């Protein structure tokens, strides 16, 4: 079975953690990697870090996780600062790229 891949991108590390905490409680997903970047506004941004979380699961679980994560993130930041994306059937081998990033998961 090919796993679906979900992406959540938000401003703020604590927002990402809160959103993914709820997503993991709502769906059977595995967090594969996290990455942090500076926002386009740089030092002028209200939150100085953009966090992307990459996770896998069945298509239905990833959809639920994305909905729940976005709902939680909207409690903390404006909706326009939240990006989500679903790849329902990823190309074989793509999963090797998911853990790559500045944040190392141990």
N, C-alpha and C positions, 0 to 999 in steps of 0.2 A: 504494500500500500504506500503510495506517495503521500507524504504529509503536506498540508497547507502551511504557508508561511504568513505570519502577521507582522506588521510593522506599526509601532506607535511612536510618534515623535512629538515631544512637548517641550515647553520652556520650563526648566527647573528639574533638578535631580529628585527633590522630594516629591514633586508632582508625579514624576515617572514611577517612583517607588509606590506611592499611594495608589495610583491607577493600576499598576501591575499586581499589587497585593489583592485588590478586588477582582481583577481578571483571573488570577490563579485560583481564587476561591469559587469563582463562578463556572469555570471551564477546565477541562483536562488538557492543559497546555504545558509546554516546556520552554522556559526562557533559554535561548541559545546564545544571546550576546547583547551587549549594550555598547553604545558609542556616544561620545560627547563632542560637541563642537561649539564654537562661538556663534551667537546669533548674527544675522546680517547687520544689525544696528551696532554691533560691537559694544563698547563701553557705555553707549547711550541706551542700551536695552534695559528694561525694568528687571529682567532676570538674565544674568550674564552667561547662561549655558543652555544649549539645546541638547536634549537627550533622546536618542533613538533606541528603542528596545525591539529586539528581533526574537520571535517565538514561533513554535511549531505545534501542530496538533491536527485533528481532523478538520475538514472545512467547517463543519457546524460548530465545533468548539472554538476555532479561531474567530469565526464571526461573532459568537457570543462574547468572547474575550475582548474583541475590539469595541463592541458596543458598551460593555461594562467599563472598560478602561476609559473610553471617551467620556462617558457619563461622570465618572469620578474626577477626571481631569477638569471637566467644565465647572466643577465646584470650586476650583482653585485658580484657574486662568481663563482668559477669554477663548471662546470656541475657535476663533481664527488662528490661535497659537497651537492648535492641536491638529496633527495630521495622522491619518490611518491609511493603511493599504493592506490588501489581501492578495496573495498569490495562491490560487486554489490548487494548482498542480505544478509544483516547481520542477525544473529540469534536473535530472539526476546529477549529483555532484555539487549542486548549488549550496547544499547544506554545509559544505566545508568552509564557505565564506562567512557564514553567520556569526561565528565567534570572533572574527577579526574586528578590531577596534581598539580604542584607547582604554576602555574599561575591561579588565581581565576577570572572567568568572572562574572561580576555583571550586 
